């Protein structure tokens, strides 16, 4: 089977890399509520998504509920290995997962011939993770807030999963900086394909923060990748083949 990625909306992906099935930051069912309550921010999916079967790994970038969604994680097999940031590790430990490994930026974990390196991600407020994945058939970089670790050296990466817009709050500034970081991402990694993430999937938000969020015109703020990189706006549930032509 060829490598492919399937989008679930928001930050969620199913990555099928070689013979491994990796579920990333899943939010498949139920509301998304940020502390202290729904009055602040509540997200709702247009429809629930089925739980993928035969998972080999759950990969979590952050411990916040839009990345480590408790209601979704409770539905998953607790024997599936979990790899995540230290904050995410605390969440899945409380939920009863049995095989947990945590990574800090710069650390690497190998699962057979799959290498997963943690990169420095968003500070929310602690620095969370992005990931650089390498396997015999390709390579992939993902980070859900548009943060690029300055310690990462330039190299070719086949696929980049990133937000493509900037999103922020008045007086606070941007906490998603996909549009801002895009030129440097392209320069650093020269990807064959860029997959838009984080703000897609027709998620409906309500609450105080939802009324204050300032993302501008997404169509205008999402730059098209330069050079030979292809840009893909994923559709929920539709697999996207991953090219490895650069390798």
C-alpha positions, 0 to 999 in steps of 0.5 A: 500500500502506498503512503497516504494521509487522511484528514479528520478536521482541526488537528487530526490526521491518520497517517499510513506510512509503510505498514504503520497506521498512526493517528495524530491529535485525534478529535473524532466525537463530542464537543471540544471545551477549553477550561474554564468552560464552554463560555470561553470556547467550545468547538463542535464537529459537523459530524462524528468520525469513525475510530480508525482500526488497527492503529500502530501508534497515537501521536500527540503534539500537545496536551491541550484538549484540541490535540489530546481530546479526552472524549476521543482518547477514551474511545481508543484501545488503551494498549495502542502505544502513545508517543507525545509531549510530556503534557500529552503524556500526563493526559493519556496516563490519567486515561489509562493508556498502558504504553506511553513514551514522551519526547522533548524537542530534540529527542528521537524515538524509533519504532522499527524503521520509523524515526520520530524526532520531536521539534520545538513547537508552540509555547501554550504556555509550555513549549509543546511538540512538532514532529519530523518523521522519517521512514524508508519510503519518505519523510514528513514534518508536522506542527499545528501552530505554524512554529518552526524550530530554529534548531532544525537544519535545512533538509528535504522533507517530502510532505509538510503538514501545517496551518496556512493562515495566521489566527490571533486575538486582539491585544494578544497577537497571533497564536497560529502563524501558518501564513507567516512561517510558510516562506521559511518552511518552504525554504528550509524543507523544499517539500513536494507537498504542503497539506493545510491543517488545524483550521479546516474541517468545518468545525463550529466554534462558540464562546467568548474567544470565538467572537474575538478571534481574528483570522482575517480573510483566510483566502488572502492570508494563505500563501501558495507555496513557491517553487515546485511545492504542491498545495493541498486543502484536504477534504475530511475523510478523503485519503491523500497519496504522499509523494516521495519523488524527492528522495 
